[in-house]
Amino acid sequence: MVSIIQSPLVQHDAKQVLLPSPFHPRIEQHCLVKNWMSWNGYQTARVYDTLASEYFAIRSSCSVMDLTPMEKYRISGPDALSFLNRLVVRDVSALKPNRVTYVVWCNDEGKVLDDGTIFHLHQGEYRLCSQHHQLDWLLISSLGMDVSIVEETHEVAALAVQGPTAYSVLSAAGFDGLDQLKPFGILHTQLDGFEVMVSRTGYTGDLGYELWTNPSNALALWDALFGVKQRGLYDLRCIGLDALEMVRIEAGFIMPGDDFNTAETTVRAGHDRSPFEIGLGWVVNFDKPHFTGKQALLREKDRPIERRLVKLAVEGNKPPVDSFLYDGKKGRRIGTIKTQIWSPILKANLAMADVEYRNGKLPVQIWAEIYYQKELEWQVTWAQCRISDVPFWTHPRRSATPPQNC
């Protein structure tokens, strides 16, 4: 038996195309440049003030970002664990209550549909968070299982609090017990009389937390955080999606739909990707029972590598936007840069790139053909690229328990 519950539509002005977040009354005051975009139907800021100030808030102090638009599903029932373990490629049978893990799920051909996180909220009760809408796939995958699937995207307000002083800011705001909260851990607590779930998770590669509460508490939660700034204790700054894009590439995190085509959105054959092809083979567990895509992934595992999504450092200061990659300077074309940024902290061009292998091996040299505009004229240059097997940027405080007060 499958129990299906969908959230009621959020009430909003019929003239308003995008949904306002529960934090919107505060967010709108902070968004000085009014640079908005849609994220899963919500009005979301790309930039609040300046991109540079938001980036350095994440890397040097404390940043706050609205995560409410993230897709969220509550999964429970007698077959909840069996359902999740069949859905995703990672073995989640040992995921204990109050813990979080990163997961990927595929179609029958072993091609990635999306990635996300599974929160084990309470015994036998889970929350699945994803980048894109997944309700249809969850319902199809749950046929024949006794599981309840509740879409709760609109029922949970969420904030990411990230940066070196995140622990200090939350402590000053009144959160207790964070000193013992380990990475990927969950703390159920109260703040000013209302419930907040705190997870030590994030998408920045730095010390960070995510706060989850009922939308009715959203403004009180926001005011508690920014009250720390008003008291002159620590600086906080709102950040938008553009700043998040910079730090997630520095941290080596991938973005479905940007770095690779998801299986659901791919139009042409051969343009979707498996977990192995996007560098996520480490989350595939073949020693667990059947999961969707297992047989296809077993066959792929035994074949020579054909392509990989890799982290590239590109020489020079010319942005390699959508650049073609070649095996040697002006050699055979072997790939394309998917996303790229200039890292202010590393002073380097960083990119995620789809690269073809030959006979299961990488080319000895990778060169990017970069087109750029200078004084209204297009120029072309070549830049050598270096593959990084580790994140471009990380910091020990990300995993330190307890975190150091800053």
C-alpha positions as CSV (number, residue, x, y, z in Angstrom):
1,M,0.0,0.0,0.0
2,V,1.3,3.4,-1.0
3,S,0.0,6.5,0.9
4,I,0.4,9.7,-1.1
5,I,0.0,13.1,0.4
6,Q,0.8,16.3,-1.5
7,S,1.2,19.6,0.1
8,P,-1.6,22.2,-0.4
9,L,-0.6,25.1,-2.7
10,V,0.9,28.1,-0.9
11,Q,-1.5,30.9,-0.8
12,H,-0.3,33.9,-2.8
13,D,-1.4,36.8,-5.0
14,A,-2.8,35.5,-8.3
15,K,-0.8,38.2,-10.0
16,Q,2.5,36.9,-8.5
17,V,4.1,34.4,-10.8
18,L,6.7,33.1,-8.3
19,L,5.9,31.9,-4.7
20,P,7.3,33.9,-1.8
21,S,9.4,32.1,0.7
22,P,8.3,32.3,4.4
23,F,11.4,34.4,4.8
24,H,10.5,36.8,2.0
25,P,9.5,39.8,4.1
26,R,13.0,39.9,5.5
27,I,14.8,38.8,2.3
28,E,13.2,41.5,0.2
29,Q,14.6,44.1,2.6
30,H,18.1,42.7,2.2
31,C,17.9,42.2,-1.6
32,L,19.2,45.6,-2.7
33,V,19.7,44.9,-6.4
34,K,16.4,43.0,-6.8
35,N,18.1,40.3,-8.9
36,W,15.6,37.5,-8.7
37,M,15.1,34.2,-10.4
38,S,13.0,31.0,-10.0
39,W,14.1,28.1,-8.0
40,N,11.5,25.4,-8.0
41,G,8.8,28.0,-8.4
42,Y,10.0,30.2,-5.6
43,Q,11.2,33.8,-5.9
44,T,14.9,33.4,-5.1
45,A,17.8,35.9,-5.1
46,R,20.7,35.5,-7.4
47,V,22.6,38.4,-5.8
48,Y,21.6,40.5,-2.8
49,D,24.2,43.3,-2.9
50,T,27.5,42.5,-4.5
51,L,28.8,39.0,-5.5
52,A,32.2,39.7,-4.0
53,S,30.8,40.6,-0.5
54,E,28.5,37.5,-0.5
55,Y,31.4,35.2,-1.5
56,F,33.7,36.5,1.2
57,A,30.9,36.3,3.8
58,I,30.9,32.5,3.2
59,R,34.7,32.2,3.3
60,S,35.5,34.8,6.0
61,S,32.6,35.2,8.3
62,C,29.0,33.9,8.3
63,S,26.4,33.7,5.5
64,V,22.7,33.0,5.5
65,M,20.8,31.5,2.5
66,D,17.1,30.5,2.1
67,L,16.8,26.8,1.4
68,T,13.1,26.6,1.4
69,P,12.7,26.0,-2.3
70,M,14.6,22.7,-2.1
71,E,12.4,19.7,-2.8
72,K,11.6,17.8,0.4
73,Y,9.7,14.5,0.9
74,R,8.8,12.8,4.2
75,I,9.0,9.0,3.8
76,S,7.7,6.7,6.5
77,G,5.9,3.4,7.0
78,P,6.8,-0.3,7.5
79,D,8.7,-0.4,4.1
80,A,10.3,3.0,4.3
81,L,13.9,1.8,4.7
82,S,13.4,-1.0,2.0
83,F,12.0,1.6,-0.3
84,L,14.9,4.0,0.1
85,N,17.5,1.3,-0.1
86,R,16.0,0.1,-3.4
87,L,15.7,3.7,-4.7
88,V,19.2,4.9,-4.2
89,V,22.6,3.3,-5.2
90,R,24.1,3.7,-1.8
91,D,23.4,1.3,1.1
92,V,21.5,3.3,3.7
93,S,20.5,0.4,5.9
94,A,23.0,1.4,8.5
95,L,21.9,5.1,8.6
96,K,21.0,5.7,12.3
97,P,18.4,8.1,13.5
98,N,19.6,11.8,13.7
99,R,22.1,11.2,10.9
100,V,22.3,12.4,7.2
101,T,23.9,10.9,4.2
102,Y,24.4,11.9,0.6
103,V,22.8,9.7,-2.1
104,V,22.2,9.4,-5.8
105,W,19.4,7.6,-7.6
106,C,19.2,6.2,-11.2
107,N,16.8,4.9,-13.8
108,D,16.9,1.2,-15.0
109,E,19.8,2.1,-17.4
110,G,22.0,3.2,-14.5
111,K,21.8,6.9,-15.5
112,V,21.5,9.5,-12.8
113,L,18.1,11.1,-12.2
114,D,19.2,13.4,-9.3
115,D,21.3,13.5,-6.2
116,G,20.3,14.6,-2.7
117,T,20.4,13.8,1.0
118,I,18.5,11.4,3.2
119,F,17.8,12.6,6.8
120,H,16.9,9.9,9.3
121,L,14.6,12.1,11.4
122,H,13.3,9.5,13.9
123,Q,13.2,5.8,14.0
124,G,11.7,4.7,10.7
125,E,11.0,8.2,9.5
126,Y,13.0,9.9,6.8
127,R,13.3,13.1,4.8
128,L,14.6,13.0,1.2
129,C,15.9,16.3,-0.1
130,S,16.6,16.8,-3.8
131,Q,17.5,19.5,-6.3
132,H,14.6,18.8,-8.7
133,H,11.0,17.6,-8.4
134,Q,11.0,13.8,-7.8
135,L,7.5,13.0,-6.7
136,D,6.5,11.1,-9.8
137,W,9.6,8.9,-9.7
138,L,9.2,8.2,-6.0
139,L,5.6,7.1,-6.5
140,I,6.5,4.8,-9.4
141,S,9.4,3.3,-7.4
142,S,7.2,2.7,-4.3
143,L,4.5,0.5,-6.1
144,G,3.8,-2.6,-4.1
145,M,5.4,-1.2,-0.9
146,D,3.8,-0.1,2.3
147,V,5.2,3.4,2.5
148,S,3.9,6.9,3.0
149,I,5.3,9.6,0.8
150,V,4.5,13.2,1.8
151,E,5.7,16.1,-0.3
152,E,6.6,18.7,2.3
153,T,8.5,21.3,0.3
154,H,6.0,24.0,1.3
155,E,5.7,22.7,4.9
156,V,9.3,23.2,5.9
157,A,11.2,26.5,6.0
158,A,15.0,26.1,5.9
159,L,18.1,28.3,6.1
160,A,21.7,27.5,5.5
161,V,24.1,29.2,7.9
162,Q,27.6,28.7,6.6
163,G,31.1,30.1,7.2
164,P,33.9,30.2,9.8
165,T,31.8,31.9,12.4
166,A,28.6,29.9,11.8
167,Y,29.0,28.0,15.1
168,S,29.6,31.2,17.0
169,V,26.6,33.0,15.4
170,L,24.2,30.1,16.2
171,S,25.5,29.8,19.8
172,A,25.0,33.6,20.2
173,A,21.5,33.3,18.8
174,G,20.6,30.8,21.5
175,F,21.2,27.4,20.1
176,D,22.5,24.9,22.6
177,G,24.2,21.5,22.1
178,L,26.0,22.4,18.8
179,D,29.4,21.7,20.4
180,Q,28.7,17.9,20.2
181,L,27.0,17.9,16.8
182,K,29.3,16.1,14.4
183,P,29.3,16.5,10.6
184,F,26.1,14.9,9.0
185,G,24.5,14.9,12.5
186,I,21.0,16.1,13.4
187,L,20.0,18.0,16.6
188,H,16.3,18.5,17.5
189,T,16.1,21.6,19.7
190,Q,14.1,24.7,20.6
191,L,14.7,28.4,20.1
192,D,12.6,31.0,21.8
193,G,9.9,28.4,22.4
194,F,9.6,26.9,18.9
195,E,11.1,23.7,17.4
196,V,14.1,23.8,15.1
197,M,16.0,20.9,13.6
198,V,19.7,21.7,13.1
199,S,21.8,19.5,10.7
200,R,25.5,19.9,10.3
201,T,25.3,19.9,6.5
202,G,26.0,22.3,3.7
203,Y,27.1,22.9,0.2
204,T,30.0,25.2,0.7
205,G,32.9,23.0,1.8
206,D,33.2,25.0,5.0
207,L,31.8,24.8,8.6
208,G,28.1,25.1,8.2
209,Y,24.6,24.2,9.4
210,E,21.1,23.9,8.0
211,L,18.1,25.0,10.0
212,W,14.7,23.4,9.5
213,T,11.4,24.6,11.0
214,N,7.7,25.2,10.5
215,P,7.0,28.2,8.1
216,S,5.1,29.9,10.9
217,N,8.4,30.2,12.8
218,A,10.4,31.5,9.8
219,L,10.5,35.2,10.7
220,A,11.3,34.6,14.3
221,L,14.2,32.3,13.3
222,W,15.5,35.0,10.9
223,D,15.2,37.7,13.5
224,A,17.1,35.6,16.1
225,L,20.0,35.1,13.7
226,F,20.2,38.7,12.6
227,G,19.7,39.9,16.1
228,V,23.3,38.7,16.7
229,K,24.4,41.2,14.1
230,Q,22.3,43.9,15.5
231,R,23.9,43.4,18.9
232,G,27.3,43.9,17.3
233,L,28.6,40.4,18.1
234,Y,29.1,38.9,14.6
235,D,28.6,40.0,11.0
236,L,26.0,38.1,8.9
237,R,25.2,38.5,5.3
238,C,22.5,37.1,3.0
239,I,23.9,35.2,0.0
240,G,22.2,34.3,-3.3
241,L,22.6,31.5,-5.8
242,D,25.5,33.1,-7.6
243,A,27.8,33.1,-4.5
244,L,26.8,29.5,-3.8
245,E,27.8,28.5,-7.3
246,M,31.3,29.8,-6.6
247,V,31.9,28.1,-3.3
248,R,30.4,24.8,-4.4
249,I,32.8,24.5,-7.4
250,E,35.7,25.4,-5.1
251,A,34.5,22.6,-2.8
252,G,34.2,20.1,-5.7
253,F,30.4,19.6,-5.4
254,I,28.4,18.8,-8.5
255,M,25.1,20.3,-9.6
256,P,22.6,18.2,-11.6
257,G,21.4,20.1,-14.7
258,D,24.4,22.3,-14.8
259,D,27.4,19.9,-14.7
260,F,25.6,17.0,-16.3
261,N,22.3,16.2,-17.9
262,T,19.9,14.3,-15.7
263,A,18.3,11.2,-17.2
264,E,14.8,12.8,-17.0
265,T,15.8,15.9,-19.0
266,T,18.2,14.4,-21.6
267,V,16.8,14.6,-25.1
268,R,19.5,12.8,-27.2
269,A,20.9,9.3,-26.5
270,G,24.3,9.2,-24.9
271,H,24.0,12.6,-23.2
272,D,22.9,11.2,-19.8
273,R,25.4,10.1,-17.3
274,S,26.0,7.3,-14.8
275,P,27.3,7.8,-11.2
276,F,30.7,6.6,-12.5
277,E,30.8,9.1,-15.3
278,I,30.2,12.0,-12.9
279,G,32.8,10.9,-10.3
280,L,30.3,9.4,-7.9
281,G,31.3,5.8,-8.1
282,W,32.1,5.9,-4.4
283,V,28.4,6.0,-3.5
284,V,27.6,2.9,-5.4
285,N,27.3,-0.2,-3.2
286,F,27.0,-3.4,-5.1
287,D,27.0,-5.6,-2.0
288,K,23.5,-4.6,-1.0
289,P,20.2,-6.1,-2.4
290,H,18.7,-5.0,-5.7
291,F,18.5,-1.3,-6.4
292,T,17.3,0.5,-9.5
293,G,20.0,0.5,-12.1
294,K,22.2,-2.1,-10.4
295,Q,22.5,-4.5,-13.3
296,A,23.4,-1.7,-15.8
297,L,26.0,-0.3,-13.4
298,L,27.5,-3.8,-12.8
299,R,28.1,-4.1,-16.6
300,E,29.6,-0.6,-16.8
301,K,31.9,-1.2,-13.9
302,D,33.7,-3.9,-15.9
303,R,34.2,-1.8,-19.0
304,P,37.1,0.6,-19.7
305,I,36.4,4.2,-18.6
306,E,34.9,6.2,-21.5
307,R,34.3,9.6,-19.9
308,R,34.4,11.4,-16.5
309,L,33.2,14.7,-15.0
310,V,36.5,16.1,-13.7
311,K,37.6,19.1,-11.7
312,L,39.9,21.4,-13.8
313,A,42.2,24.2,-12.9
314,V,42.6,26.3,-16.1
315,E,45.7,28.5,-16.5
316,G,45.5,32.2,-17.0
317,N,42.7,34.7,-16.2
318,K,40.5,34.4,-19.2
319,P,37.1,32.8,-18.3
320,P,36.8,29.4,-20.1
321,V,33.0,29.7,-20.5
322,D,31.7,26.7,-22.5
323,S,35.2,26.1,-23.8
324,F,36.1,23.0,-25.9
325,L,38.8,20.8,-24.5
326,Y,41.5,19.1,-26.6
327,D,44.0,16.3,-26.3
328,G,47.1,18.4,-26.6
329,K,47.2,21.9,-28.0
330,K,45.0,21.8,-31.2
331,G,44.7,18.1,-30.9
332,R,41.6,15.9,-30.9
333,R,38.6,17.4,-29.2
334,I,37.9,15.4,-26.0
335,G,35.3,17.4,-24.0
336,T,33.6,20.6,-22.8
337,I,33.8,22.8,-19.8
338,K,30.3,22.7,-18.2
339,T,30.6,25.3,-15.4
340,Q,33.4,27.6,-14.3
341,I,34.3,30.4,-11.9
342,W,37.2,32.6,-11.0
343,S,38.1,31.8,-7.4
344,P,39.0,35.0,-5.5
345,I,40.6,33.0,-2.7
346,L,42.7,30.7,-4.9
347,K,43.3,33.3,-7.7
348,A,42.5,30.7,-10.4
349,N,40.0,29.6,-13.0
350,L,38.2,26.5,-11.7
351,A,35.9,24.4,-13.8
352,M,33.8,21.2,-14.0
353,A,34.4,19.5,-17.3
354,D,33.2,16.5,-19.2
355,V,36.3,14.7,-20.5
356,E,36.6,11.7,-22.8
357,Y,39.1,8.9,-22.0
358,R,41.0,6.9,-24.6
359,N,41.5,3.2,-23.9
360,G,40.4,3.9,-20.3
361,K,43.1,6.5,-19.8
362,L,43.1,10.3,-19.6
363,P,45.1,12.4,-22.2
364,V,48.5,13.4,-21.1
365,Q,47.7,17.1,-21.7
366,I,44.4,18.9,-21.7
367,W,44.1,22.3,-23.4
368,A,41.1,24.6,-23.4
369,E,40.3,26.8,-26.4
370,I,39.0,30.0,-24.9
371,Y,37.1,32.7,-26.7
372,Y,36.7,36.0,-25.0
373,Q,35.7,39.6,-25.9
374,K,38.0,42.5,-25.5
375,E,36.9,46.0,-26.5
376,L,34.0,44.6,-28.6
377,E,36.2,42.2,-30.5
378,W,36.4,38.5,-30.0
379,Q,39.8,37.0,-29.2
380,V,40.9,33.4,-28.9
381,T,43.6,31.9,-26.7
382,W,44.7,28.5,-25.4
383,A,45.2,27.5,-21.8
384,Q,46.6,24.3,-20.3
385,C,44.4,22.5,-17.8
386,R,45.2,20.5,-14.7
387,I,42.9,17.8,-13.3
388,S,42.4,17.9,-9.5
389,D,41.5,14.7,-7.8
390,V,40.6,16.5,-4.6
391,P,38.5,19.5,-3.8
392,F,40.1,22.8,-4.9
393,W,39.4,24.2,-1.4
394,T,38.6,22.7,2.0
395,H,39.3,23.6,5.6
396,P,39.8,21.5,8.7
397,R,37.1,23.4,10.6
398,R,34.5,21.8,8.4
399,S,34.8,18.6,10.4
400,A,36.2,19.8,13.7
401,T,34.0,18.8,16.7
402,P,33.5,20.9,18.7
403,P,34.1,23.8,16.2
404,Q,36.3,26.6,17.4
405,N,34.7,29.8,18.5
406,C,35.8,32.6,16.1
